């Protein structure tokens, strides 16, 4: 089996889907729960809302069939 090494020209910068970022001014973030947060450097982190964050998004939902796959891997 030959493995192809990926080069920077093969890779994309990011993959974006249906989710979108929200600012606290657009929609107040829920407090005390895990969220996707965009820090001042533009990096996404998981945590609870803080004044340092520039934007937030809800975590993606995990569908039942993915939960089942995760449970299978534990056994």
C-alpha positions as CSV (number, residue, x, y, z in Angstrom):
1,X,0.0,0.0,0.0
2,X,1.4,3.4,-1.0
3,X,0.4,6.3,1.1
4,X,0.3,9.7,-0.5
5,X,1.7,12.5,1.5
6,X,-0.5,15.6,1.6
7,X,1.0,18.8,0.6
8,X,-0.2,22.3,1.4
9,X,-1.5,22.7,-2.1
10,X,-3.8,19.6,-1.5
11,X,-5.3,21.0,1.7
12,X,-8.0,23.5,2.1
13,X,-7.9,26.3,4.7
14,X,-11.2,25.3,6.3
15,X,-14.5,23.6,5.8
16,X,-17.6,25.7,6.6
17,X,-21.1,24.3,6.8
18,X,-24.5,25.5,8.0
19,X,-23.3,26.9,11.4
20,X,-22.7,30.6,11.8
21,X,-21.0,32.7,14.4
22,X,-23.0,35.2,16.5
23,X,-21.9,38.2,18.4
24,X,-23.1,38.9,21.9
25,X,-24.8,42.0,20.5
26,X,-26.7,40.0,17.9
27,X,-27.8,37.3,20.3
28,X,-27.0,37.0,23.9
29,X,-24.9,33.8,24.5
30,X,-26.3,31.3,27.1
31,X,-24.2,31.5,30.2
32,X,-22.7,28.6,32.1
33,X,-22.8,26.1,29.2
34,X,-20.2,24.9,26.7
35,X,-20.1,26.8,23.4
36,X,-17.9,27.2,20.4
37,X,-16.0,30.5,21.0
38,X,-14.0,32.6,18.6
39,X,-11.1,34.2,20.3
40,X,-9.5,37.5,19.3
41,X,-6.9,35.7,17.2
42,X,-9.7,34.0,15.2
43,X,-9.2,30.5,16.7
44,X,-12.2,28.4,17.7
45,X,-12.1,27.0,21.2
46,X,-14.7,25.2,23.4
47,X,-15.7,26.8,26.7
48,X,-18.1,29.0,28.5
49,X,-18.8,32.6,27.4
50,X,-16.4,35.3,28.6
51,X,-15.9,38.9,27.7
52,X,-12.7,38.0,25.9
53,X,-14.6,36.1,23.2
54,X,-15.5,37.8,20.0
55,X,-18.3,35.5,18.8
56,X,-20.0,32.2,19.7
57,X,-21.9,29.3,18.2
58,X,-23.7,26.4,19.7
59,X,-22.0,23.0,19.7
60,X,-23.2,20.7,16.9
61,X,-25.8,18.1,17.8
62,X,-24.6,14.4,17.9
63,X,-27.2,12.3,16.1
64,X,-28.3,9.0,17.5
65,X,-26.4,6.9,14.9
66,X,-23.1,8.7,15.7
67,X,-23.7,8.1,19.4
68,X,-24.2,4.4,18.6
69,X,-20.9,4.3,16.8
70,X,-19.1,6.0,19.7
71,X,-20.6,3.4,22.1
72,X,-19.5,0.5,19.8
73,X,-15.9,1.7,19.9
74,X,-15.8,1.5,23.7
75,X,-16.7,-2.2,23.8
